[in-house]
Amino acid sequence: MPRYCFEDLVPGFQLACGPQSVTREDIVAFARAYDPQPFHVDEAAARDTFVGTLIASGWHTCALTMRLVAEGFILQSSSMGSPGVDAVRWLRPVLPGDALSVQLGVREARPSASKPDRGFVRIVLEIRNGRGETVMTQDFWAMFGRRGAAPLPPRTRPPAVPAPEAAAPAAIPPAWFEDLPLDVPYDLGSYHFGRDEILAFARAYDPQPFHVDEAAAAQSHFGGLCASGWHTAAAWMNRMVAARDRGAAAARERGEPVAPSGPSPGFRDLQWLKPVYAGDTIRYDATLTEKRLSRSRPGWGVVTHASTGTNQHGEPVFRFTGAWFAACR
């Protein structure tokens, strides 16, 4: 019987998770796989960037937070996954040697109107380093089974079909803030979610049964082994960096300057719309929607984008609104 069910998670509920140390090797390994920007993979290259030193990817911080929350809370609960994240703010960089801890609090709870076996809980997280500084905040909803309720039958997993042939992915121009075009969709390319990678990511960061155990996943409400939502998001970042790298390489071949870019201050309205199953191929895209000058960083602007992921059935599985710092001319 789970220790924490929907009925236990009332507004005011609090829990502390961690700490967990972050090594340089952890930071570089995650970044090489999912976010290979210079300030995440190389100390020397990082010195000449926006941040000036090696730091963890923000997506890595989210994944580490998921592991802390899983170990300290989720694996003792009737968790049924999360439909999405209202907002994440990356407030301070996570550095090699930092020890992260999480303070978890429940803000709201409501029973599902359509599924009597579960309820929705709004959870806020504050992630601090060993110096007591807040490095990230997160506000999200999660589903939890109700105590004693008979679970609904597992959903039927869609039949496996190959991904359709697609045009070559786009290259995002390495332009100055002033020149980045708005309302132009960029096809970032495809990402295949193989069984072994799903298991490896989940074992490292999100060891819920439907991500790490095929038999348990088949009996869960997902009906089959599926990727962690943070894996889906990290794969989007992998494709985004590749698109920006293609743009930079093309500019250098033409002898054009490559404008520097910085990290992201956070994101909002992230939705995991459908499960990403082992064997799925997700096509990601991004559209720049807004630009504004940074109030905290003279000489830099903040570029907002709307991004989605679509599976081989043509179904949207993922969307969010994000941002990054772009250098002004």
MODASUL-V326709 format. One record per residue. N is the residue number from 1. RES is the residue in three letters. SS is DSSP state (~ for helix, > for strand, _ for the rest). PHI is phi as a letter, one per 20 degrees, with the letter a starting at -180 (999 if undefined). OMEGA is omega in whole degrees, 0 to 359 (* if undefined). Layout:
BEGIN
((N RES SS PHI OMEGA) (N RES SS PHI OMEGA))
END
This chain:
BEGIN
((1 MET _ 999 179) (2 PRO _ f 178) (3 ARG _ f 183) (4 TYR > d 172) (5 CYS _ d 182) (6 PHE ~ g 184) (7 GLU ~ f 182) (8 ASP ~ e 190) (9 LEU _ e 182) (10 VAL _ e 176) (11 PRO _ g 184) (12 GLY _ o 177) (13 PHE _ g 180) (14 GLN > c 180) (15 LEU > b 176) (16 ALA > d 180) (17 CYS > c 178) (18 GLY > o 7) (19 PRO > e 178) (20 GLN > c 180) (21 SER > f 180) (22 VAL _ d 181) (23 THR _ e 175) (24 ARG ~ g 181) (25 GLU ~ f 176) (26 ASP ~ g 184) (27 ILE ~ f 184) (28 VAL ~ f 181) (29 ALA ~ f 178) (30 PHE ~ f 183) (31 ALA ~ f 179) (32 ARG ~ f 181) (33 ALA ~ f 192) (34 TYR ~ c 185) (35 ASP _ b 188) (36 PRO _ e 172) (37 GLN _ e 187) (38 PRO ~ g 184) (39 PHE ~ f 175) (40 HIS ~ d 189) (41 VAL ~ c 188) (42 ASP _ b 182) (43 GLU ~ f 183) (44 ALA ~ f 179) (45 ALA ~ f 182) (46 ALA ~ f 183) (47 ARG _ f 183) (48 ASP _ e 183) (49 THR _ d 178) (50 PHE _ g 187) (51 VAL _ e 173) (52 GLY _ n 180) (53 THR _ b 179) (54 LEU _ f 179) (55 ILE _ c 178) (56 ALA _ f 170) (57 SER _ g 175) (58 GLY ~ f 177) (59 TRP ~ f 175) (60 HIS ~ f 177) (61 THR ~ f 177) (62 CYS ~ f 181) (63 ALA ~ f 177) (64 LEU ~ f 177) (65 THR ~ f 178) (66 MET ~ g 180) (67 ARG ~ f 179) (68 LEU ~ f 180) (69 VAL ~ f 177) (70 ALA ~ f 183) (71 GLU ~ f 185) (72 GLY ~ e 188) (73 PHE _ b 191) (74 ILE ~ g 184) (75 LEU ~ f 174) (76 GLN ~ d 187) (77 SER > c 176) (78 SER _ e 183) (79 SER > g 176) (80 MET _ c 179) (81 GLY _ n 184) (82 SER _ c 175) (83 PRO _ e 180) (84 GLY > r 185) (85 VAL > c 179) (86 ASP > f 183) (87 ALA > a 168) (88 VAL > c 174) (89 ARG > c 174) (90 TRP > e 192) (91 LEU _ e 179) (92 ARG _ b 179) (93 PRO _ f 171) (94 VAL _ e 187) (95 LEU _ d 174) (96 PRO _ g 181) (97 GLY _ n 178) (98 ASP _ f 174) (99 ALA > d 185) (100 LEU > e 173) (101 SER > c 186) (102 VAL > c 169) (103 GLN > d 185) (104 LEU > d 176) (105 GLY > b 178) (106 VAL > e 179) (107 ARG > d 183) (108 GLU > b 174) (109 ALA > b 179) (110 ARG > b 176) (111 PRO > f 176) (112 SER _ f 179) (113 ALA _ f 186) (114 SER _ d 183) (115 LYS _ c 187) (116 PRO _ f 182) (117 ASP _ e 187) (118 ARG > b 174) (119 GLY > b 180) (120 PHE > d 182) (121 VAL > c 175) (122 ARG > e 185) (123 ILE > c 174) (124 VAL > d 180) (125 LEU > c 169) (126 GLU > c 183) (127 ILE > d 183) (128 ARG > c 173) (129 ASN _ e 183) (130 GLY _ f 178) (131 ARG _ e 180) (132 GLY _ n 180) (133 GLU _ e 177) (134 THR > f 181) (135 VAL > d 182) (136 MET > b 169) (137 THR > c 181) (138 GLN > b 180) (139 ASP > c 186) (140 PHE > b 176) (141 TRP > d 176) (142 ALA > c 178) (143 MET > d 177) (144 PHE > c 177) (145 GLY > f 178) (146 ARG _ e 183) (147 ARG _ f 177) (148 GLY _ n 182) (149 ALA _ f 176) (150 ALA _ f 181) (151 PRO _ f 174) (152 LEU _ f 179) (153 PRO _ f 176) (154 PRO _ g 176) (155 ARG _ f 177) (156 THR _ e 179) (157 ARG _ f 178) (158 PRO _ f 178) (159 PRO _ f 179) (160 ALA _ f 176) (161 VAL _ c 179) (162 PRO _ f 177) (163 ALA _ f 179) (164 PRO _ f 175) (165 GLU _ f 183) (166 ALA _ c 177) (167 ALA _ f 178) (168 ALA _ g 181) (169 PRO _ f 184) (170 ALA _ e 172) (171 ALA _ d 179) (172 ILE _ e 185) (173 PRO _ f 179) (174 PRO _ e 189) (175 ALA _ e 172) (176 TRP _ f 181) (177 PHE ~ g 185) (178 GLU ~ f 189) (179 ASP ~ d 180) (180 LEU _ f 184) (181 PRO _ f 177) (182 LEU _ e 174) (183 ASP _ m 174) (184 VAL _ d 180) (185 PRO > f 177) (186 TYR > d 174) (187 ASP > e 185) (188 LEU > e 181) (189 GLY > o 187) (190 SER > d 175) (191 TYR > c 181) (192 HIS > e 181) (193 PHE _ e 178) (194 GLY _ f 181) (195 ARG ~ g 186) (196 ASP ~ f 179) (197 GLU ~ f 177) (198 ILE ~ g 180) (199 LEU ~ f 182) (200 ALA ~ f 180) (201 PHE ~ f 183) (202 ALA ~ f 178) (203 ARG ~ f 181) (204 ALA ~ f 192) (205 TYR ~ c 188) (206 ASP _ b 190) (207 PRO _ e 173) (208 GLN _ f 188) (209 PRO ~ g 183) (210 PHE ~ f 175) (211 HIS ~ d 188) (212 VAL ~ c 185) (213 ASP _ c 185) (214 GLU ~ f 180) (215 ALA ~ f 179) (216 ALA ~ f 180) (217 ALA ~ f 181) (218 ALA ~ f 180) (219 GLN ~ e 180) (220 SER _ e 179) (221 HIS _ f 177) (222 PHE _ e 177) (223 GLY _ m 179) (224 GLY _ r 180) (225 LEU _ f 181) (226 CYS > c 183) (227 ALA _ f 168) (228 SER _ g 175) (229 GLY ~ g 179) (230 TRP ~ f 173) (231 HIS ~ f 177) (232 THR ~ g 180) (233 ALA ~ f 180) (234 ALA ~ f 178) (235 ALA ~ f 174) (236 TRP ~ g 181) (237 MET ~ f 177) (238 ASN ~ g 181) (239 ARG ~ f 178) (240 MET ~ f 179) (241 VAL ~ f 179) (242 ALA ~ f 179) (243 ALA ~ f 178) (244 ARG ~ f 177) (245 ASP ~ f 177) (246 ARG ~ f 178) (247 GLY ~ f 180) (248 ALA ~ f 180) (249 ALA ~ f 179) (250 ALA ~ f 179) (251 ALA ~ f 179) (252 ARG ~ f 178) (253 GLU ~ f 179) (254 ARG _ e 181) (255 GLY _ m 181) (256 GLU _ e 179) (257 PRO _ f 177) (258 VAL _ d 181) (259 ALA _ f 179) (260 PRO _ f 174) (261 SER > c 183) (262 GLY _ d 181) (263 PRO _ f 180) (264 SER _ d 175) (265 PRO _ e 180) (266 GLY > q 179) (267 PHE > b 180) (268 ARG > b 173) (269 ASP > l 176) (270 LEU > e 180) (271 GLN > c 170) (272 TRP > e 193) (273 LEU _ e 178) (274 LYS _ b 177) (275 PRO _ f 171) (276 VAL _ d 186) (277 TYR > e 173) (278 ALA _ g 183) (279 GLY _ n 179) (280 ASP _ f 173) (281 THR > c 184) (282 ILE > d 175) (283 ARG > e 183) (284 TYR > d 174) (285 ASP > b 178) (286 ALA > b 176) (287 THR > c 177) (288 LEU > f 189) (289 THR > d 187) (290 GLU > b 175) (291 LYS > c 174) (292 ARG > b 176) (293 LEU > f 179) (294 SER _ f 176) (295 ARG _ e 185) (296 SER _ e 185) (297 ARG _ c 177) (298 PRO _ g 180) (299 GLY _ n 179) (300 TRP > c 173) (301 GLY > c 178) (302 VAL > d 180) (303 VAL > d 179) (304 THR > d 179) (305 HIS > c 171) (306 ALA > d 187) (307 SER > c 180) (308 THR > b 171) (309 GLY > c 183) (310 THR > c 182) (311 ASN _ e 185) (312 GLN _ f 174) (313 HIS _ e 184) (314 GLY _ n 182) (315 GLU _ e 173) (316 PRO > f 180) (317 VAL > d 191) (318 PHE > b 171) (319 ARG > b 175) (320 PHE > a 175) (321 THR > d 183) (322 GLY > c 183) (323 ALA > a 169) (324 TRP > b 177) (325 PHE > e 177) (326 ALA > c 183) (327 ALA > f 173) (328 CYS _ e 182) (329 ARG _ f *))
END
